[in-house]
Amino acid sequence: MEHIVSLGDEPGRLGSFQAFMDANWTPIGLMDDVGHTHWMDVMSRHPTCQFGVYRGGDLVALGNCAPVYDAKPLGALPDGGWQWALKSSLEGQPQDKPAYICALAATVHQDMRGQRLSTIVLKHFKAIARQSGAQALIAPVRPVLKHCYPLIPMEDYIQWTRPNGAPFDPWLNTHAQIGGQILHVSHKAMSIERSVSFWEDFTGHRMPSSGQYLVPGALNPIAVDIAQDIGAYHEPNVWVLHAL
């Protein structure tokens, strides 16, 4: 039987939570520039929104969410997605009533995927949102199979369905199974800008001219500008609404 422990209950677990995320996320998903600046501030300011799912004494899944104080209409949630949510969560005080609770990350142990642990995390996100008095739970979802189709626009990808009409992507389907509703694409949910040599080391391939390059784990190609010595990656996510 699983049980949940938050950083609000046991702040000493922060290190193990971060190590778990580092070990179980795709590397490119941990490189966001805004995340590098603000992630730990969000964790410390909103500890009750950060929790681990334990099976016995083993950490098997992790959930990270945060209050959002910018009450943008649901139809106008910004292209900035994940980055916008991080920044907005630092604009208010923990005692303030949020407009929304935003799911930031759901991480499941690599050896335990397919055991509905992500559903447990999502349901706890919804419980946190209800307890906070927020209008809804929102999530800039990173579809788990989109990296297999980096040349397909996200707008097309989210239209793909299974024979029963459910979303093709497993993570979008998990959201749908507990009432999640796709709103629209967040085109620049995460952004990463690094030198060309960084991306060459990351991929193990030369990038000798400007253009679009495919990178392992990336949902879109990266845009390389040799003259500026920059490889820019703007990751699209999908805004999903969970009514409470």
Helices and strands as residue ranges (DSSP letters): E 2-6, G 11-13, H 14-24, G 27-30, H 33-45, G 47-49, E 50-55, E 58-68, G 74-76, H 81-89, E 100-108, G 110-112, H 117-132, E 136-141, G 146-148, H 154-157, H 170-177, E 181-194, H 196-203, E 211-213, E 222-225, E 230-243
